[in-house]
Amino acid sequence: MPSTHAPDDLVIHPRNLRFGTEGKPQRWWLNGDPVATAWHNALSITFPAGETFFIESVRRFQKEVPEDLAKQIKDFAKQEAFHTREHNEFNARVEADGYEIASEVARVEERLREARDQHPVGQLAMTVALEHFTAIFAHSALKNPALMAETDRDSQRMWAWHAIEEIEHKSVAFDTYVHVMRDVPARKRWGIRCLVFLNVSRNFITSRWTETLRLLEQDGITGWSARWKLLGYLLGNPGVVRRIILPWLAFLRPGFHPWEVDDRALIGDAQARYGLEDEAVAAE
């Protein structure tokens, strides 16, 4: 039977690691590919403000949940805080490479200001949806290391570290939502999370698409050429969005739980590959 809860032996490790100390990567840092670079730069631009929002939306309920979940929320918040710090540093390097990203950061922050006007449970449901996106992208990235095979070692390690921790805490927001909504009929609880997920999915893909095209424009890649190249990267080869379609659909199934796929083996493989084995685990 698929898992309907986090593994009993799950440990969420907040790894207080620093990156960006091994020299300056090239402008097209991801395999020398401007399209892959722009897509991941667009993702990184969203992380500092987005992960701050995630922390807020989950910690708001920390005192209401069972003790074991409260501990997971604490470690989730630590991980996300470290991710925020490192992606701020990464985004500064993107700017140093000559990209103008302040307007993109401002757009992300404006959307999150609007999200904060929603009911706290609505904000939590948005976090559940976005955490599913980060978890399935993380799974795909760790399962397919060739996606960054020609990338500088420091960037490989940073993105792998982020992916590892997204997998570890992938059910924290989901389990918090289930607990908070425990008195709501299961069908209604399922319907709400699916409607929010579909809305968030549309906004996530369209926003990242637009941001990526704006970044490509700064490299002189514009018009239909930019659109076809980006579409090919997302749905063709390597197909970073195509690879997550089935796990994306899984979220819509009644009874879904993030840990019905136990992908912790990917964590061990990535830690060995990138030299991240239990490195700098934060003190309790």
Secondary structure as a PSIPRED ss2 file (coil, helix, strand):
# PSIPRED VFORMAT (PSIPRED V4.0)

   1 M C   1.000  0.000  0.000
   2 P C   1.000  0.000  0.000
   3 S C   1.000  0.000  0.000
   4 T C   1.000  0.000  0.000
   5 H C   1.000  0.000  0.000
   6 A C   1.000  0.000  0.000
   7 P C   1.000  0.000  0.000
   8 D C   1.000  0.000  0.000
   9 D C   1.000  0.000  0.000
  10 L C   1.000  0.000  0.000
  11 V C   1.000  0.000  0.000
  12 I C   1.000  0.000  0.000
  13 H C   1.000  0.000  0.000
  14 P C   1.000  0.000  0.000
  15 R E   0.000  0.000  1.000
  16 N C   1.000  0.000  0.000
  17 L C   1.000  0.000  0.000
  18 R C   1.000  0.000  0.000
  19 F C   1.000  0.000  0.000
  20 G C   1.000  0.000  0.000
  21 T C   1.000  0.000  0.000
  22 E C   1.000  0.000  0.000
  23 G C   1.000  0.000  0.000
  24 K C   1.000  0.000  0.000
  25 P C   1.000  0.000  0.000
  26 Q C   1.000  0.000  0.000
  27 R C   1.000  0.000  0.000
  28 W C   1.000  0.000  0.000
  29 W C   1.000  0.000  0.000
  30 L C   1.000  0.000  0.000
  31 N C   1.000  0.000  0.000
  32 G C   1.000  0.000  0.000
  33 D C   1.000  0.000  0.000
  34 P H   0.000  1.000  0.000
  35 V H   0.000  1.000  0.000
  36 A H   0.000  1.000  0.000
  37 T H   0.000  1.000  0.000
  38 A H   0.000  1.000  0.000
  39 W H   0.000  1.000  0.000
  40 H H   0.000  1.000  0.000
  41 N H   0.000  1.000  0.000
  42 A H   0.000  1.000  0.000
  43 L H   0.000  1.000  0.000
  44 S H   0.000  1.000  0.000
  45 I H   0.000  1.000  0.000
  46 T H   0.000  1.000  0.000
  47 F H   0.000  1.000  0.000
  48 P H   0.000  1.000  0.000
  49 A H   0.000  1.000  0.000
  50 G H   0.000  1.000  0.000
  51 E H   0.000  1.000  0.000
  52 T H   0.000  1.000  0.000
  53 F H   0.000  1.000  0.000
  54 F H   0.000  1.000  0.000
  55 I H   0.000  1.000  0.000
  56 E H   0.000  1.000  0.000
  57 S H   0.000  1.000  0.000
  58 V H   0.000  1.000  0.000
  59 R H   0.000  1.000  0.000
  60 R C   1.000  0.000  0.000
  61 F C   1.000  0.000  0.000
  62 Q H   0.000  1.000  0.000
  63 K H   0.000  1.000  0.000
  64 E H   0.000  1.000  0.000
  65 V C   1.000  0.000  0.000
  66 P C   1.000  0.000  0.000
  67 E H   0.000  1.000  0.000
  68 D H   0.000  1.000  0.000
  69 L H   0.000  1.000  0.000
  70 A H   0.000  1.000  0.000
  71 K H   0.000  1.000  0.000
  72 Q H   0.000  1.000  0.000
  73 I H   0.000  1.000  0.000
  74 K H   0.000  1.000  0.000
  75 D H   0.000  1.000  0.000
  76 F H   0.000  1.000  0.000
  77 A H   0.000  1.000  0.000
  78 K H   0.000  1.000  0.000
  79 Q H   0.000  1.000  0.000
  80 E H   0.000  1.000  0.000
  81 A H   0.000  1.000  0.000
  82 F H   0.000  1.000  0.000
  83 H H   0.000  1.000  0.000
  84 T H   0.000  1.000  0.000
  85 R H   0.000  1.000  0.000
  86 E H   0.000  1.000  0.000
  87 H H   0.000  1.000  0.000
  88 N H   0.000  1.000  0.000
  89 E H   0.000  1.000  0.000
  90 F H   0.000  1.000  0.000
  91 N H   0.000  1.000  0.000
  92 A H   0.000  1.000  0.000
  93 R H   0.000  1.000  0.000
  94 V H   0.000  1.000  0.000
  95 E H   0.000  1.000  0.000
  96 A H   0.000  1.000  0.000
  97 D C   1.000  0.000  0.000
  98 G C   1.000  0.000  0.000
  99 Y C   1.000  0.000  0.000
 100 E C   1.000  0.000  0.000
 101 I C   1.000  0.000  0.000
 102 A H   0.000  1.000  0.000
 103 S H   0.000  1.000  0.000
 104 E H   0.000  1.000  0.000
 105 V H   0.000  1.000  0.000
 106 A H   0.000  1.000  0.000
 107 R H   0.000  1.000  0.000
 108 V H   0.000  1.000  0.000
 109 E H   0.000  1.000  0.000
 110 E H   0.000  1.000  0.000
 111 R H   0.000  1.000  0.000
 112 L H   0.000  1.000  0.000
 113 R H   0.000  1.000  0.000
 114 E H   0.000  1.000  0.000
 115 A H   0.000  1.000  0.000
 116 R C   1.000  0.000  0.000
 117 D C   1.000  0.000  0.000
 118 Q C   1.000  0.000  0.000
 119 H C   1.000  0.000  0.000
 120 P H   0.000  1.000  0.000
 121 V H   0.000  1.000  0.000
 122 G H   0.000  1.000  0.000
 123 Q H   0.000  1.000  0.000
 124 L H   0.000  1.000  0.000
 125 A H   0.000  1.000  0.000
 126 M H   0.000  1.000  0.000
 127 T H   0.000  1.000  0.000
 128 V H   0.000  1.000  0.000
 129 A H   0.000  1.000  0.000
 130 L H   0.000  1.000  0.000
 131 E H   0.000  1.000  0.000
 132 H H   0.000  1.000  0.000
 133 F H   0.000  1.000  0.000
 134 T H   0.000  1.000  0.000
 135 A H   0.000  1.000  0.000
 136 I H   0.000  1.000  0.000
 137 F H   0.000  1.000  0.000
 138 A H   0.000  1.000  0.000
 139 H H   0.000  1.000  0.000
 140 S H   0.000  1.000  0.000
 141 A H   0.000  1.000  0.000
 142 L H   0.000  1.000  0.000
 143 K H   0.000  1.000  0.000
 144 N C   1.000  0.000  0.000
 145 P H   0.000  1.000  0.000
 146 A H   0.000  1.000  0.000
 147 L H   0.000  1.000  0.000
 148 M H   0.000  1.000  0.000
 149 A C   1.000  0.000  0.000
 150 E C   1.000  0.000  0.000
 151 T C   1.000  0.000  0.000
 152 D C   1.000  0.000  0.000
 153 R H   0.000  1.000  0.000
 154 D H   0.000  1.000  0.000
 155 S H   0.000  1.000  0.000
 156 Q H   0.000  1.000  0.000
 157 R H   0.000  1.000  0.000
 158 M H   0.000  1.000  0.000
 159 W H   0.000  1.000  0.000
 160 A H   0.000  1.000  0.000
 161 W H   0.000  1.000  0.000
 162 H H   0.000  1.000  0.000
 163 A H   0.000  1.000  0.000
 164 I H   0.000  1.000  0.000
 165 E H   0.000  1.000  0.000
 166 E H   0.000  1.000  0.000
 167 I H   0.000  1.000  0.000
 168 E H   0.000  1.000  0.000
 169 H C   1.000  0.000  0.000
 170 K C   1.000  0.000  0.000
 171 S C   1.000  0.000  0.000
 172 V H   0.000  1.000  0.000
 173 A H   0.000  1.000  0.000
 174 F H   0.000  1.000  0.000
 175 D H   0.000  1.000  0.000
 176 T H   0.000  1.000  0.000
 177 Y H   0.000  1.000  0.000
 178 V H   0.000  1.000  0.000
 179 H H   0.000  1.000  0.000
 180 V H   0.000  1.000  0.000
 181 M C   1.000  0.000  0.000
 182 R C   1.000  0.000  0.000
 183 D C   1.000  0.000  0.000
 184 V C   1.000  0.000  0.000
 185 P C   1.000  0.000  0.000
 186 A H   0.000  1.000  0.000
 187 R H   0.000  1.000  0.000
 188 K H   0.000  1.000  0.000
 189 R H   0.000  1.000  0.000
 190 W H   0.000  1.000  0.000
 191 G H   0.000  1.000  0.000
 192 I H   0.000  1.000  0.000
 193 R H   0.000  1.000  0.000
 194 C H   0.000  1.000  0.000
 195 L H   0.000  1.000  0.000
 196 V H   0.000  1.000  0.000
 197 F H   0.000  1.000  0.000
 198 L H   0.000  1.000  0.000
 199 N H   0.000  1.000  0.000
 200 V H   0.000  1.000  0.000
 201 S H   0.000  1.000  0.000
 202 R H   0.000  1.000  0.000
 203 N H   0.000  1.000  0.000
 204 F H   0.000  1.000  0.000
 205 I H   0.000  1.000  0.000
 206 T H   0.000  1.000  0.000
 207 S H   0.000  1.000  0.000
 208 R H   0.000  1.000  0.000
 209 W H   0.000  1.000  0.000
 210 T H   0.000  1.000  0.000
 211 E H   0.000  1.000  0.000
 212 T H   0.000  1.000  0.000
 213 L H   0.000  1.000  0.000
 214 R H   0.000  1.000  0.000
 215 L H   0.000  1.000  0.000
 216 L H   0.000  1.000  0.000
 217 E H   0.000  1.000  0.000
 218 Q C   1.000  0.000  0.000
 219 D C   1.000  0.000  0.000
 220 G C   1.000  0.000  0.000
 221 I C   1.000  0.000  0.000
 222 T C   1.000  0.000  0.000
 223 G H   0.000  1.000  0.000
 224 W H   0.000  1.000  0.000
 225 S H   0.000  1.000  0.000
 226 A H   0.000  1.000  0.000
 227 R H   0.000  1.000  0.000
 228 W H   0.000  1.000  0.000
 229 K H   0.000  1.000  0.000
 230 L H   0.000  1.000  0.000
 231 L H   0.000  1.000  0.000
 232 G H   0.000  1.000  0.000
 233 Y H   0.000  1.000  0.000
 234 L H   0.000  1.000  0.000
 235 L H   0.000  1.000  0.000
 236 G C   1.000  0.000  0.000
 237 N C   1.000  0.000  0.000
 238 P C   1.000  0.000  0.000
 239 G C   1.000  0.000  0.000
 240 V C   1.000  0.000  0.000
 241 V C   1.000  0.000  0.000
 242 R H   0.000  1.000  0.000
 243 R H   0.000  1.000  0.000
 244 I H   0.000  1.000  0.000
 245 I H   0.000  1.000  0.000
 246 L H   0.000  1.000  0.000
 247 P H   0.000  1.000  0.000
 248 W H   0.000  1.000  0.000
 249 L H   0.000  1.000  0.000
 250 A H   0.000  1.000  0.000
 251 F C   1.000  0.000  0.000
 252 L C   1.000  0.000  0.000
 253 R C   1.000  0.000  0.000
 254 P C   1.000  0.000  0.000
 255 G C   1.000  0.000  0.000
 256 F C   1.000  0.000  0.000
 257 H C   1.000  0.000  0.000
 258 P H   0.000  1.000  0.000
 259 W H   0.000  1.000  0.000
 260 E H   0.000  1.000  0.000
 261 V C   1.000  0.000  0.000
 262 D C   1.000  0.000  0.000
 263 D C   1.000  0.000  0.000
 264 R H   0.000  1.000  0.000
 265 A H   0.000  1.000  0.000
 266 L H   0.000  1.000  0.000
 267 I H   0.000  1.000  0.000
 268 G H   0.000  1.000  0.000
 269 D H   0.000  1.000  0.000
 270 A H   0.000  1.000  0.000
 271 Q H   0.000  1.000  0.000
 272 A H   0.000  1.000  0.000
 273 R H   0.000  1.000  0.000
 274 Y H   0.000  1.000  0.000
 275 G C   1.000  0.000  0.000
 276 L C   1.000  0.000  0.000
 277 E C   1.000  0.000  0.000
 278 D C   1.000  0.000  0.000
 279 E C   1.000  0.000  0.000
 280 A C   1.000  0.000  0.000
 281 V E   0.000  0.000  1.000
 282 A C   1.000  0.000  0.000
 283 A C   1.000  0.000  0.000
 284 E C   1.000  0.000  0.000
